[in-house]
Amino acid sequence: MVGTSLESTRMTLSLTILKTANACGRQSRGPNVRGLILTLTAILFVAIAVNFNPQEYRPTRETSMPTTQSTLRSESNRINAFTAMPSVTGASTALLREELKALQNQQQHKRPRVQPQIDSNLSLSHSHWNELNIHMDGPIALLARQIPSLIDASKSDSTLRKYKTYFSKFQNWCKMYDLDSLPASASTVSLYISFLVQANSSSSVLTATIYAIQWYHDKNLFPNPCYEKLVKLTAEGGRRILAKPFVNKKEPITIDIIEKIFKSKNDMDNLCHLRTRLICVLGYAGFFRASELCSIKSSDIKFHDEYVEIKIRSSKTDIYRRGNSVHIAKSNSPFCPYQCLKDYLRLADIRTHADEFIFRSVRFFRNSRSYKLSLADKPLSYTSMREIFLRALSEVGEEPRKFGLHSLRSGGATAAANADIPDRLFKAHGRWRSETAKDGYVKDNINNILSVSKNLGL
């Protein structure tokens, strides 16, 4: 099979030839000249495909260069762009499609990425697991085998991945010194905490490691060493030593910054401009988390005369998926989220009751010279949405490093707090479960801060 780099070289060369032929075809006046150019291009392409011998360029060492998903997406996008040209023939299109199919087949057969291996001691064979193992081959085997999955469902997928990563590191360390990791003794865990402190790990790594060790012991029904006083005292000392001043807290967005973004993104026929506007005002007015913004579907939106209701199917604090709804009022200001949402859905051609994500990637079409929403129903990633937001801030003269997507949520919360919104409504709108979490998003203005000392009678 031809190597991935060679396949990519052939693909790039063929696309370059087609691009040149297309440009020449547009410049020529007579149809006969264009036909001759395209015929010569097809002959040259076939000659390259037939005569190119990859064996002459095979490296001396056998190396594996698996095609990545991003490479496939890039090649697919380039093929779609060229095949959309009116002067590209059907034969050339078929050849390009065959090249892409070959790359996709190679991607499917590549070796899977090796994941960190958890020690075989995680066999769930202690205490009550012995009783359940008796039923693994009986008439209720399906019920018994489902219990480990039910236990895992008590944590989110990201949390389980984090626990697996940190426990693997703990296991590898224990193997180096011939110590038992599961079950581990309190002294072993304390020694590992001392190792993390010596390695100058962060306080968050220390905390995550303790939670990971605690989780695997609880799941396997072993006596948990993390509950011992020795571990608790060692961990508390380690946290204090590793604690560092928190200086990277992002600034909240203000209405003045949103106004500047609106002025810079003022083309109402540009889908990219409307998308940036909507991300800003919706995140600000709805106190939305980034994950909640990315997950909004058109079927979650319900317009009323005076407000819009947006249903949140799942969120960080809604672990039992009961669902929440955010109500955003209609206003007459130029930054009205209600009107911004309507304008965006209209230009993006999204039906209100369709079950599709509203924030998706966009593509530029040369023929109509306009942006259109991607047909693939895949939401924007956190990284993509963050880049859109920070780029908009940079364009209006703000320092992007001071802000993040959470700045929208904290900006709206700060404005509401300084406007003396009742705490009960404030907390419900932001979907916070605790006062501490809510207060962490608010940045009081200087007048409210000084009001304490001003009212002391001094």
N, C-alpha and C positions, 0 to 999 in steps of 0.2 A: 504493500500500500504506500502511496506517495506520502511523504511527511507533511505535517501541517504547515510548516514554513513554505514548502514548495507549492502546496495548494494555494496558500495565500498569495504567493508571488504570481502564479498563473492568474488568479482571480484579479489581482490589482492590475496586471498587464492588460488583460482583456477589457476591463472596465475603462482603462485609460484610452485604449484603441477606440472603443465605442464612443467615448466622450469626444475624441478628436474627430471621428467620422461625423458625429452629430453636428459639431460646430462647423465643419466644412460643408455639410449638407445644407445648413441654414444660410451660409454665405453664397452658395451657388444658386444661379437663377434657373437653370434648366433642369428638368426632372431626370434627363438622361445622365447628367454629370453626377447627380446625387446617387442614382442607382449604381453607377460604375464604382463610386467611392465605397458604398456599402458592400458591394460584391467583393471588391478587393479586401475590405476589412474582414469579411467572413472567411475568405480563403486564407488570409494571414493568421486568423485565430485558429482555424483548423490545423494549419501547418504547425503552429506552436504546440497545440495540444497533442498532435501525433508524434512529432519528432523530438519533443523534449524528453530526455532520458534521465530520470531522477537517480539512477544507479551511479551516474558519474559524479553526483554531488552528495552521495551518502557519506556522512561523517564516519571517522574511523571508530569512534565509540558509539555504541547504541544508546541514544538518549531519547527520553520520552518528553514530547512537547504537546500536551493535551490542549485541544482547542477549548477556549473558555466561552462561557455564555455571552460575554460582552463582545467577543470576536464575531460570533455567529450573528448577533444582533446588528453589529456594524456592517457586516457583509450583506445581510438581508436588506438593511435600509438602503445601502448603495445600489443593490440590484433593483429594488423597487423604484428608486429615483430614475435610473437609466431606462428601465423598461417602460416607464411612463412617458418617455420622449416619443413624439410622433414619428420620428425618422428611424427608430430602432425596429429592426425586422423581427418577425416571429421566430426565425431560425436562431438568431443571436440570443433572443430571450430564452429559448429552450436550452441552449448551451449553458447560459448562466445559471439557470435553474438546476441543471444537472450538477454544476460545480457546488452550488449551495447544498444540495442534497448529500453530496459526498462528504462535505464538512460536517453536516448534521449526523450522518451515520457514524463518523469517526468519534464525534462527541459522545454518542450513546454508548460506544464500546470502550470508552476510556476507563481506566482503573479508578474506583471510588477513593475519595480522600480518606486517609486513615484517621480515625478518631481516637482520642485518649482511651486506653483500656482500663476499665475498672477491675479491681482484683476479684478473682473467682470466689472469694469468701462471701460475696454478696449473693448468697444462694437462698436467702429467706428460709432458713432451716432451724431457727431457734424459737423456743417457747411455743406460742400458739401457731406458728408456721408449721410445726411438726404435725399438729392436728389437721391443718388445712391440706398438707401434702398427702394425707391419706385419701382425700377426696379428689385428687387430681386426675385419677383414672376411673372414678366411679360415675354414677348417673348424674351427679351434680358437678361434674368436672368443669363445665363451662362457668358456673358460678364461682367456683374456687379459683379458677385461673384469672378471673376478672378482678379479684381483690387487689393485687398489686397495682393495676391500672387505676383503680378507684382511689388508692392512696396517693398515687402520683398526681391525680386530678385535683388534689387539695392545694397544689402549688401551680403557678403559671409555668409555661414551657421555658421562658427565659430564666426563671428562678432555678428550675431543675438543671438547666444547662450550666448555670453558674455553680451550683452545688457540685455537679459532676467534675467540673474543671478544677475546683479548689480541693476536692477530696482526692482527686488523682495525684495532685502535687503532694498532698499529705502522705498518701500511700507510697509514692516513690521515695520520699524522704525516709519513711519508716523502713523500707527495704534496704536502704543504704546502711542503716545501723542495726539491722536485724531486730526490729521492733514490731510488735503486733499493731496493725492499724484498725482492725475490726474483729473483735472488740479491742479498743485501745484503753489503756489505763490513764488515770488522771495525770500521772507523772509524765507519760509519753506526750500527751497533749500540751502540758506545760512546757516541756522541752521544745516542742515545735513552735510554740508561741515565742519562746526565747530566741529561737533561730530566726523567726520573722523580724523580731526587733533588731537583732544583730545585722540582718540583711537590709535594714532601713526601709522595710515595706511600709505602705501607707496604712493608716488606721482603718480605712474601709476594707482593705485586703485582710487585715487581721479579723475584723468582725465577720466578713463573709466566710472566712475559713472556719471559724468557730460554729457558725450556723450550718455549714456543710457537714462538719463532723457530727454535729448534733442531729441533723436530719438522717444521716445514714445509720446512726445507732438507733434512733427511734423507729425507723422503718423496719430494721431487722430485729427489733424488740430486745436489744442488748441494753445492759445497764449503761446509762449515759454519763460519760466522764465530764461532760461540759457542765453538769449540775453540781459538781464537787467544788468545795470552797477553794481548794488549791488552784483550780483552773480559773474560777471567777476572779480571784485576787490577782493572779498572774495576768489575765486578760485586761483587767482594769488598769493595772500599771503599764502594760504595753500600749494601751490606747492613749494614756496621758503622755507617754514618752514620744509616741509617733504623731500626736496631734499637731497640726500646723494651722496657722491663721488662714481663715477662708477669705481669700482676696479676689476670687473669680466670680462673684455673684453678679449676674447680668442686670443691667439697668432696665427699668420698665419703659415701655413705649408711651409716649405722650400724644395727645391729640394734635399738637403742633407738628410732630414728625409725620403723623398720618396725613395731615393736610399737605405737607411737602411732597409726599409720595403720590398723592392724588393729582397734584399739579404736574408732576413729571410723567405720570401715566395717564394722559388725558385723551388718548385716542379711543373713542368709544366703539370703534369698529375693529380694534385690535384685541384678540382673545387673550393674548399674553398680558396686556395691560389690565384687562378686567379681572383676570385670575389673580394677579398680584394685589389689586385693590381689595378683592373679596377676601383673600387670605388675611390681610391686615385688619379689616373692619370686623370680620366674623370672629377671628381669634380674640380681638379686643373686646367686642360687645358681648360675646358669649362665654368669656373666660375659658376658652377651649384649650385643652392640652393638644400637643402636636398629633398624637395618635388619634385623638378624637376628630380633629380636623381632616386628617387623611382618610378616615373611615366613613365620612358622611356620604350617604347615597341619596339619589333624587327621591326615592320612595320614603326617606326619613323626613322629608320637608313638607310642611303643610302651611299654606298661606291663609291668613285670616284678614279681615278688613283692616285691623289696626296693629297686627303683629304677625310674626312668622314663628312657627313652632318647629324645632329641629329635634328629632329623637336620637338619643345616643344609645346604641345597642349594647355596647360594653365599654367599660372604662376601668381605669386603675383602681378606683375605690368601689366599683360595682362588681365584686367578685362572684356574686350569685346571679348575674345577668338579669336583674330585675328591670333594668332599663331606666333611663332618665330622659327628661325633656327640657330643652332650653327654650325660653320664650324671649324673643327680641322684638322690641317695639319699633313701629314704623315712625319715622321722623321726617321733618321737612328740610333737614340739613343736606348739604351736598355729599356728606359722608354716610348717608342712611344705609345701614346694612340690608334692610328690607329691599330697597330699590337696587342696590348693588347685586344682590343675589338674583333678582328677577332679570336684570340686564345680562348677567353672566349666563344664566340658564337659556335665555333666548338666543344669544349669540352662539353659544356652544351647541345649540339644537338638542338640548336635553329635555326629555319629557318629564313632567313633574312626578308622575307615578311609576316611572321606569326604575327598575332595580339595578342602577349602575352608579359607580362612583363619580362624583362631580369634579373632583380634583384629579386629573389625569395628565399625562404628557400631551404636548401639542406638536403638530407638524406643520411646516410651512409649505404651501403649494405655489409653485412658480406661476402656473397658468392663471390662477385667480389672484395671485399675490396676496394671499391671506393665510391666517393660521386656523387650523381646524383641530378639534379634539381627537386624540387617538381612538381608533375603533376598539382596541384591546381594553377590556374592562379591568384594568389594573391600576390601583391607586398610586398616587405619588408617594415615593418613599420619604422618610424623615429627612434624609440627606438632601434630596432634590428640593423639597419644600423649604428647607433651611437656606439652601443656596439662592433660591428665588427671593426670599425675604432679605437676606444680607446684601444681595446685589442691588435691590431697590434702595436699601439704606445707604449704600456706598454712592449710588447715583445722585442722592440728594445731599451729599456732603457729611453724612454721619460716619462715625467709626464703627464698622461692623463687629470688631472684636468685643465691643461693650455690650452687644445684644445677642439674643438667641430667640428661638421660637417661643420660649417661655416668657419672653419680654412682653408678648402680646397679652398673655394671661395675667401677668403681674401688673401690666399697665392698666388694664381694665379694672382689676381689683383695687389698685391704688386710687384710681379716679373715683370709684364707688365709695371707698372708705373715707376719702377726703370730702365727699359730698354728704356724709353722715347718713348713708343708707343703713337701715336697721340690720343688726347682726344676723338675725334669723333669715331674712331674705337674702342678705349678702352671702351667707354660708350655703344656702340652698342653691343659689344661682351658680356658684362655683363648684358645687358638688364636693365640698370638703367634709371629711368625717370628724375632724377635730379642730379645736380653736387654734392649737399650735400650728397646724399646717396652714390654716387660713391666714394667720397673722404673718407667716413667713413670706407671703406674697405681697404684703403691703409695705409701701415706702411712704411714711408720713411726710407731709410738707412741713416747711420750717415754721410756719405759723402755728400749726397744731403742736409741734414739739415745744415751742416756746410758751404755749398757753399754760403749761404746767407751772413753770416758775413765775409767770406773770400773775397767777391767781393765788400766790402764797401770802399776799399781804405785805410784801417787802417793798 
